[in-house]
């Protein structure tokens, strides 16, 4: 072998040594970003699920409370029964019923399950309908 080829190989080995161990560090940095992204996507799904539960509970409460001769308490019981069947998708639900002479409005407020530490996501959904009456 010639001296030139040996010197080239030696330089090549020295240059390659500088990158040793770089792949695990890069993987750790990229993996952290992917984990945050994954949990963020899951959190968005949980918030939309909680909004959906609140909306359905409000709609069911309005449908009962707007009936002829129905009370606000009947609507509240219907919403609570639905939320109990649905599970823990909506935490600490609060059901507010407002009635006028011609309309009923139900607002369901609660918080979504959080997978991101330290963050709380409050959801609020309303539904309203005309009170059934004799005309």
PyMOL commands that set and color helices and strands:
alter all, ss='L'
color gray80, all
select helices_A, chain A and resi 3-17+22-65+72-86
alter helices_A, ss='H'
color red, helices_A
select strands_A, chain A and resi 90-99+103-112+122-130
alter strands_A, ss='S'
color yellow, strands_A
deselect
rebuild
show_as cartoon
